[in-house]
Amino acid sequence: MEGNLIKINEWLLPLSWLYGMGSDFRNMLFNTGILSSKTYDIPIISVGNITAGGTGKTPHIEYLIRLLSKDYKVAVLSRGYKRRSRGYVLAQADTPMEKIGDEPWQIKEKFPQVYVAVDTNRRHGIEKLMTDQKTRDVQVILLDDAYQHRYVTPGINILLIDYHRMITEDRLLPAGRLRERVSNKIRANMVIVTKCPRNLTPIGYRVVQQALHLKPYQSLFFSTFKYGNLKKLFTNGEMPLEQIRKDSMHVLLVTGIGNPQQMEQDMRKFAQYVTPLSYSDHHYFTPQNVEEINNAALKMPKPMIIVTTEKDAPRLKNMQGFNEVVRDNLFVFPIEIEILKEKETTLNEQIINYVHKNS
């Protein structure tokens, strides 16, 4: 596969075998009804994956918000990964990022009209959204990263697969990145292959389609990223991405995401000189990290720019101690998705028809 980013740790395959036994046993409990899955009388759409690390869940959730919020009251329910709180939390305009997690905070910041809640118990979270005085007018719930959360049966289950990390070529954790076996893609109603090259050829489409070998009831779509202007994090201001290439800028790329290699590849489409400074996924930056970023920025050749992701932006903005070079040159790289192969209308209609019929 073009741009394959899969790395298999062969020496960990025996542990993957044990992991697979545990995953298979859990799925068997749900498949046989020993563990129950609940349905609700409200449209519920789940967006998730079967791989650890980023497949673009948040941009796809945001796509659904833009699609549905014009006509419906939308809520997003997440577990709030790495948040510093417990239980059910409904985000308000002034809720700190640490209380709900970076991705829910990002969604609430961009879509203030949407309910955003976090709860590790998805059933409890759904029921709170449906019965709480503040949110009981909700008409559709989007479950973020819930493909493995089988205690809830969504009306539409969307499985995201990274084009550069095809699940058919991967292995189970910890040798690979799979959370469960590839065969469990059978639970998906829709499969979206994400982060595709914009110039993906018809042969490329067919190769992916044949490799996934989906069932007749499963719809297959392909998406790619599209980028807006870079936006300053600490002050007002924007910069067209083309300006980086035009001025031969050196880019310091600061990330705390699941797939920094993909982000670096994307940035190299616009910049000849990219210096990555990567941290773990959902990383909470420390004063030591601030000093690392300060020092890296001072060493960068001129002209230079510092770029980070929308997910990292709130965690960086909350930190104290950045020098003037960083504060004046730190930009956020905004990302949206675009459905390829002229199938955007088809995808939109399937989503809207489901919500309309079940409202």
C-alpha positions, 0 to 999 in steps of 0.5 A, a space after each residue: 500500500 502506498 505510504 504504508 506506515 505499519 510496523 510489526 514487532 514480530 517478537 511480540 506476536 506471542 503476546 498478540 496471540 494472548 491478547 486476541 484470545 481475550 478480545 475474542 472471548 469478550 466479543 463472544 460474550 456479546 455475540 451470544 447475549 451473555 453480555 447485553 447491548 442496549 438500543 435507544 429510541 433516539 438516533 445514535 451514530 458511532 464513529 470509531 476504529 479497530 486500531 490504536 492511534 489516530 484514524 481521523 475520528 474527530 474531523 469525521 465527528 465534526 463532518 457529521 456535526 456540520 451535516 446534522 446540526 442545521 436541522 437537529 439538536 446534536 450531542 457528542 458523547 465521548 469517554 474523555 480520554 486522559 481527562 482529569 475528572 470522573 463520571 458524567 460531565 456536560 461541557 459548558 462554554 467555560 469548562 476547562 480542557 482538563 475536565 473533559 479532554 482535548 478532543 471534546 474541548 476542541 469540538 465544544 470550542 468550534 461548535 458551541 451550539 452542540 451538546 458535548 458530554 463525557 462519560 466512560 459509561 456510554 449507557 449512563 451518558 446517553 441516558 443523562 443526555 436524554 433525561 437531563 433538563 439541560 439536554 433533553 431536547 437532543 435529537 441525535 447522539 454521536 458516539 466518539 470512539 465507541 466501536 469497541 463499546 458494545 454495551 450500546 447498539 448504535 443505529 449506524 456504526 461507522 468504522 474508520 480505517 487509515 489508508 496508510 495503516 490498512 487493517 488487513 496488513 496489521 496485527 493485533 496489539 502489542 505486535 501491531 496496532 489492532 484492538 481486535 481482529 479484522 473480521 470484526 469489521 463485520 459490525 460496521 454499517 459504513 466503512 470510511 477509508 481515511 487520509 487517502 491521497 487526493 489523487 487516488 486512482 481507480 485501481 487504488 480504489 479497487 485494491 482497497 475494496 478487494 482487500 477489505 472484502 465487505 459485506 453487501 450491507 456495508 457501504 464503503 467511502 473514501 475520505 481525505 484531509 483538506 486544510 484551511 489557513 494556519 491560525 495563530 494560537 496566542 494572537 489573532 492572525 492567519 497565514 495561507 499554507 502556500 506562504 510556507 512554500 513561497 517564503 521557503 520557511 522552516 517548520 517546527 512541527 509540535 505534536 502530541 497525537 497518535 500518528 505524528 508520521 502522517 502529520 509530518 507527511 501532510 506538512 511536507 506537502 507545503 514545506 521543504 524543511 520540517 523538524 518534528 518534535 513529537 510527544 505521546 498521544 494526548 500528552 499533557 505538556 510540562 514546563 520541561 516541554 515548554 523549555 524544549 519547544 523554546 530551545 528548538 524554536 530558537 535554533 530553527 533557521 530563519 524564516 521559521 514557523 511553528 505548527 501544531 494540531 487543533 488537538 494539541 492547541 488547547 494543551 499548549 495554550 494553557 501552558 506558561 513560559 513560552 518565549 516571544 519567538 514561540 508566542 509570535 510564530 506558533 500556528 494551528 493547522 486546521 483540518 476538515 475532511 472531504 469525501 472522495 469519488 463523488 460519494 459525498 451526497 450518497 454518504 450524507 443521504 444515508 446519514 440524514 435518512 437514518 436520522 429522519 426515520 428514527 427521530 
